[in-house]
């Protein structure tokens, strides 16, 4: 009998040990301020330093983020409800091709008064491919113009070179171009889908077999006359990043900028009036920037269901205040907008530094910002340690028509998950140099 009681007790103990519902030891709640980092980049793509600083700029916590891994940084002696500035620095060293000289680029971003528990995603959102395009035009009696969308010209077709063309094209899978030839006033189109290779040799192209379009262009008026840079895409699918660029925006190095007050945009031939329904392009993305005669730089990036007849001018402004040292910048917000950005730059032969500070604006209020102290690991970069940015600060006001305020915009920047988030948010920016 005693033996049976012993075995029953032993069995009960074993069952209890295997009980997965047992709560186990209760751990004290962690109330320290912390930020989570998700780094999807390896260390060959750059090393990332993260630090937290208080209102005085004192470094309260520092660490290097491991490549292709997650981590967190916390302030053990933080108090409940306390917030800190978080700075993310990317240090990237590379060797100039064929020179043996090593350059270093440091890109810093400071998020002011970042709330506890935020997650910062470090990702590369580049989805653009580069393809070398070459072709020879045939049956050409006269040649007026050619536009290779997003193409950098190496050889432009001309009678003296047998109408050979060589371009380097940035694209998302589609390459296209249009030309005017043989005295015909209508554009001739040619485009190709699913391009993945580093080169595309089209061989001989008969211009008489290219598709003609009789659609008149849409005229888009700019807010002011300036040296505009612009980019127009016919959007196929924003989820899979499929575009058909409509404008020739790449300028050859050293090329002159055109003074523009408006531009003519031709819809892609697949959306032309003579093409059957349904049209493949659901909307249009337009990016534009230019310098106004009032001394500010204008930025716009937005989606439109139809090509607009004009671009809106910003209804907000920023005004400078007096500065006392290189580390301090301030601006007065005029009107309502969502985000305020202070940018400083340093450039030399061996070291390039860019430091952006993100702050929350307030209508008709002065926002002052002082760069935080540097952790010891970055003090060996002398220009950075001495804050050798001079007195020049780029101050940019950003407004988003489809995002609800500063917190929503900040989350998009921290998530870093969508290369189109600015356009989807309806971005309008105004930048001034003080």
RATAJO-V364550 format. One record per residue. SS is DSSP state (~ for helix, > for strand, _ for the rest). PSI is psi in whole degrees, 0 to 359 (999 if undefined). OMEGA is omega in degrees with one decimal (NA if undefined). Layout:
ss-><SS:SS>
psi-><PSI:PSI>
omega-><OMEGA:OMEGA>
This chain:
ss-><_:~:~:~:~:~:~:~:~:~:~:~:~:~:~:~:~:_:_:_:_:_:_:_:_:_:_:_:_:_:_:_:>:>:>:>:>:>:>:_:_:_:~:~:~:_:>:>:>:>:>:>:>:_:_:_:_:_:>:>:>:>:>:>:>:_:_:_:>:>:>:>:>:>:>:_:_:_:_:_:_:_:_:>:>:>:>:>:>:>:>:>:>:>:>:_:_:_:_:_:_:>:>:>:>:>:>:>:>:>:>:>:>:>:_:_:_:_:>:>:>:>:_:_:_:_:_:_:>:>:>:>:>:>:>:>:>:>:_:_:_:_:>:>:>:>:>:>:_:_:>:>:>:>:>:_:_:_:~:~:~:_:_:>:>:>:>:>:>:>:>:_:_:_:>:>:>:>:>:>:>:_:_:_:_:_:>:>:>:>:>:>:_:_:_:_:_:_:>:>:>:>:>:>:>:>:~:~:~:_:>:>:>:_:_:_:_:>:>:>:>:>:>:>:>:>:_:_:>:>:>:>:>:>:>:>:>:_:_:_:_:>:>:>:>:_:_:_:_:_:_:_:_:_:_:_:_:_:_:>:>:>:>:>:>:_:_:_:~:~:~:_:_:_:_:_:_:_:_:_:_:_:>:>:>:>:>:>:>:>:>:_:_:_:_:_:>:>:>:>:>:>:>:>:_:_:_:_:_:>:_:_:_:_:_:_:>:>:>:>:_:_:_:_:_:_:_:>:>:>:>:>:>:>:_:_:_:_:>:>:>:>:>:>:>:>:>:_:_:_:>:>:>:>:>:>:>:>:>:_:_:_:_:_:_:>:>:>:>:>:_:_:_:_:_:~:~:~:_:_:_:~:~:~:~:_:_:_:_:_:_:_:_:>:>:>:>:>:>:>:_:_:_:_:~:~:~:~:~:~:~:~:~:~:~:_:_:_:_:_:~:~:~:~:~:_:>:>:>:>:>:>:>:_>
psi-><315:323:319:319:321:315:324:319:319:320:319:320:320:318:319:322:331:2:109:348:357:129:338:190:141:118:145:144:134:114:11:147:132:153:135:139:127:102:106:2:142:170:346:339:0:145:140:122:136:132:156:137:154:190:333:355:1:134:120:341:145:146:159:134:126:146:143:48:172:156:179:156:136:160:102:329:21:155:160:132:357:142:159:160:137:125:131:121:127:122:116:116:137:157:131:132:123:1:334:1:132:125:157:132:129:120:120:142:126:124:114:142:52:131:154:143:5:154:130:123:125:108:158:115:14:124:4:137:159:128:135:118:133:148:167:123:138:162:45:121:330:150:123:313:153:138:115:110:127:35:133:123:123:316:119:135:134:156:329:341:21:23:43:139:134:125:150:119:131:132:173:26:346:132:135:159:163:155:157:124:160:30:3:129:356:144:144:134:152:128:159:139:161:44:121:345:167:346:152:107:112:353:221:130:123:113:335:346:358:149:130:142:131:16:135:148:156:132:124:124:132:160:336:165:123:177:81:145:135:159:129:130:135:123:125:309:111:339:321:7:46:123:160:102:139:338:152:102:341:125:135:144:130:357:149:145:139:140:116:147:347:170:155:127:127:128:154:149:330:345:7:161:327:355:144:158:157:148:141:343:117:338:180:139:129:125:137:146:146:161:126:164:354:0:15:160:132:138:139:137:112:160:144:140:324:157:126:163:353:163:140:144:148:140:22:168:168:138:142:162:172:141:151:341:170:335:345:135:149:151:147:128:131:110:174:129:175:332:144:131:130:126:132:148:146:131:133:184:328:349:130:129:136:127:118:137:127:128:159:127:168:127:129:33:153:125:118:142:134:129:137:167:160:140:158:327:336:358:346:345:96:311:325:318:330:2:53:65:0:203:10:127:128:118:124:130:132:134:143:118:339:17:143:80:181:314:320:319:317:319:322:320:320:321:322:43:352:113:350:13:325:314:319:331:350:70:135:125:153:120:137:150:121:999>
omega-><179.6:180.0:179.5:178.6:179.9:-179.3:177.1:178.2:178.8:178.7:179.0:178.6:179.9:178.6:179.4:-179.7:-178.1:-177.1:-177.0:-178.7:179.9:-174.8:-178.9:-178.4:179.0:-177.0:178.4:179.6:-179.1:-176.9:-179.7:173.2:-179.5:174.8:179.6:-179.5:174.3:-175.5:-180.0:-177.6:176.5:-173.0:172.3:178.1:178.4:174.6:-176.4:174.3:-179.2:172.3:179.9:-179.5:-177.1:-177.4:179.2:-177.8:-178.4:178.3:-178.7:177.3:-178.7:171.3:169.8:178.4:178.9:-179.8:177.9:-177.1:176.0:177.0:172.7:177.2:-174.4:176.4:-173.2:-176.9:-179.5:179.9:-178.6:179.7:-179.0:176.8:-176.4:170.0:179.7:179.3:176.5:-178.4:174.4:178.6:-174.9:176.8:179.7:-178.7:177.0:-177.6:174.9:-175.2:-173.8:179.9:-177.1:177.6:175.1:175.0:178.0:178.8:-176.7:173.9:177.5:175.1:-175.5:175.5:-178.7:-176.8:179.3:173.2:-179.4:176.0:177.5:179.7:176.5:-174.3:171.6:-175.5:-179.3:179.1:-175.1:173.7:176.9:-178.2:174.6:-176.4:177.7:-179.2:174.5:-178.9:179.2:-179.1:179.1:175.4:173.5:-174.6:-174.3:-172.5:172.9:175.7:173.6:-173.2:-178.8:-179.1:174.2:-172.8:169.9:177.1:179.5:179.4:-178.8:-179.0:-176.6:178.7:178.0:-179.4:173.8:178.2:176.5:-177.7:169.6:-168.7:169.4:-172.8:176.9:179.4:179.8:175.1:178.2:172.6:177.0:-177.7:172.3:-175.7:173.1:176.7:179.3:-179.3:-177.5:-180.0:173.6:-172.7:169.8:176.2:-171.2:-179.5:171.0:178.1:-179.0:-174.4:179.8:179.1:177.8:179.3:-176.3:179.4:-178.3:-179.9:176.5:-176.1:-179.3:179.7:178.4:-176.1:177.2:175.6:-179.5:-178.2:176.7:-179.1:171.5:180.0:178.1:-177.4:177.5:-179.2:-179.4:178.5:-176.9:174.1:-174.2:164.1:-175.6:178.8:178.9:177.8:164.4:-172.0:175.5:-177.2:-178.2:179.7:-179.3:174.4:177.4:-177.7:166.3:-178.5:-176.0:-174.5:176.3:-171.8:-178.7:177.3:173.9:-178.8:179.4:-179.0:-179.0:175.5:178.7:174.4:-172.1:168.3:177.8:177.9:174.9:-178.4:177.7:176.8:176.6:-174.7:179.9:177.2:-176.8:-175.1:-175.2:178.7:-178.2:173.9:-3.6:176.3:-174.9:-172.3:-171.0:-179.5:180.0:174.3:178.5:172.9:179.5:170.1:-179.4:-178.7:-177.6:176.3:175.4:174.3:176.8:177.4:-176.2:175.9:176.4:177.3:-171.7:173.1:179.0:176.1:175.0:178.3:-177.2:176.8:177.5:173.0:-175.6:172.8:179.6:178.9:-179.4:-174.4:174.5:-179.9:-176.4:169.0:-178.3:178.9:-178.1:-179.9:-176.0:-175.0:-173.1:173.4:179.7:178.0:176.1:-179.6:178.5:-175.5:-177.3:169.2:-164.5:-172.9:178.4:-176.9:173.7:-178.0:174.6:-176.5:173.0:-178.9:173.8:-178.1:-172.5:-174.8:176.4:-176.3:173.5:-176.5:178.4:176.5:-178.4:-177.9:177.9:-179.2:175.0:-174.7:178.0:178.3:177.1:176.0:-179.0:-176.8:177.3:-179.5:-178.7:174.7:178.1:171.0:-175.3:-177.0:-178.4:-177.9:179.1:173.0:-168.1:179.9:178.0:-178.8:-179.7:-179.5:-176.1:178.5:-175.9:-178.9:-176.2:179.0:171.7:179.3:-175.1:173.3:-178.0:177.1:-177.8:-175.1:-176.7:172.9:-171.8:170.0:-172.4:-176.0:179.2:178.6:179.9:179.5:177.7:179.4:-179.4:-178.4:176.0:-172.9:-174.4:-179.3:-178.6:-171.4:180.0:179.6:178.8:179.6:-178.6:-169.0:172.2:-175.1:177.2:-176.3:177.1:-179.9:-178.2:NA>
